[in-house]
Amino acid sequence: PHMQKARRAILDLGGIEHVNSYTGIYLSFFGLYDRNLTPTVPPELILLPPGAYLNVYEMSCWSRAILAPLSILSAVKPLKPVPAGFSLAELSAGNGRSQQASGWFGFFWRLDRWLKLWERSGLLLLRREAIRETEKWILERLKDSDGLGAIYPSMLNTILALTELGYSPGDPVLRRAIEKFEELAIHEHGTLRMQPCFSPVWDTALAAFALGMAGAGADAPLRLAADWLLAREVRRRGDWAVKNHRAGPGGWYFQFANEYYPDVDDTAQVLLALRHARATRPEAQRAAEQRAIDWILSMQCKNGGWAAFDVDNDRAILTHVPFADHNAMLDPACADITGRVLEALGPLASGGGRPIEEAVRRAVAYLAQTQEPDGTWSGRWGVNYLYGTCFALRGLRAAGVDPREASILQAAEWIRSVQNADGGWGETCASYDDPALKGSGPSTASQTAWALMGLFASGDRSSGSVHRGVRYLLDTQNAAGGWDEPWFTGTGFPRVFYLKYHLYAQYFPLMALGEYAAWAARTPA
């Protein structure tokens, strides 16, 4: 029955003819999808210099990590026939797939047809060099990493590409790539599913920050966390340095090992955690913190905001290429990361010198420009407006913006206006597809915590909304001390895939309650 239901859903969505480009490419490897309908990903892309208007470093880091090995597969065109009699005809809606389009999207589809004709001509003078350079690029980034980009799609593509290049299963590089990929598998209750990546630095930094806000102080768990985080500081130049070549390395990545790809969000959160967590070597901690601050400052975008992995990664024309339908071809600045950076840097502005003061001023201006008419900010990496509005408000508070400013009051009023009857807050992933659904959804522990933390940042700690929100968290805490949350409140690629961070329902409520308890202890009854 569940397979019949899945088939009906696929047909209702247009059938196999309307799968996204990556699914079509994978199916074409098995002869189950017309290869002519899949976009060409030429390995010659790697030969375009960083100064070219279109090059791989103008793509988001996850896109280039996915596409580099995929371009090798696109060039060698592997075919692994399925058993005789097997087909996916039952998933065909029989309506074909139109590639007629106008504007830049139409231009790139016409260019794709030209590329296919060019490949069939055999006049591929640079093809061998391009494959060799792409292989070299991949191998370099496998060093000090748990896989290319340490994310599922690029790790999978790397295994396929290395296999097609002739690496044997016993080769140390391919063997390790397979081992790291298999570590993503979750075997549970007789099922197997793949997680997209691991998030230990992110979770450790957030958990340590939550414990610090709850008054854990210099306890042993925080010292252990600080030592563990310091051991994972990035000390080599990665892809980020192509467009930011003057800065020295610093900061942190998301996974267990991913040296080429530190990100601003994790780095800012680690800085916040290290306010509470003290390592056994204070001088090493201070040095790492300063390197991280310098690196973050160097990563500020021209518009004053911060993105995740690169600076000024916002060349919109790339969103129209045929293989951009994962809806995350770029990595532009966003409100939630900018707010978190402000929370980390804001308290340092008064004594940190002109660079920090200027960075904070520009970031505050960026948030002012990106606030929506109803007072909200969208969330790029968390669902959605509750996440973005919370961290924008926290950043503005840390930057010293007066909570009586109209923009702050409006944002707080919006948060109060979408509180659920049970006292909590919730928002579904559907708000990315339809902004009219912003702030709408069943109450969750993590999103209730975000709403409360946003209100606290606006100066509201005593309204009826705050009291009901705190009561919701107290009433829904389970016997183990945590909260149960079946909903997905993390964002991977908006409108494409979402994430369930199992600890979101633990450390965010602890942050909110810890902040509220600290305020209540200072406030006369």
Buried (B, 14 or more C-beta within 10 A) or exposed (E): EEEEEEEEEBBEEEBBBBBEBBBBBBBBBBBBBEBEBBBBBBBBBBBBEEEEEEBBBBBBBBBBBBBBBBBBBBBBEBEEEEEEEEEBEEBBBEEEBEBEBEEBBEBBBEEBEEBBEEBEEEEBEEBEBBBEBBBEBBEEBBEEBBBBBBBBBBBBBBBBBBBBBEBEEEEEEBEBBBEBBEEBEEEEEEEEEEEBBBBBBBBBBBBBBBBBBBEBEEBEEBBBBBBBBBEBBBBEBBBBBBBBEEBEBBBBBBBBBBBBBBBBBBBBBBBBBBBBBBBEEEEBBEBBBEBBBBBBBBBBBEBBBBBBBBBBBBBEBBBBBBBBBBBBBBBBBBBBBBBBBBBBBBBBBEEBEEBBBBBBEBBBEBBBEBBBEBBBBBBBBBBBBBBBBBBBBBBBBBBEBEBEEEBBBBBBBBBBEBBBEBBBBBBBBBBBEEBEBBBBBBBBBBBBBBBBBBBBBBBBBEEEBBEBBBEBBEEBBEEEEBBEBEBBBBBBBBEEBBBEBEBBBBBBBBBBBBBBBEEEEEEEE
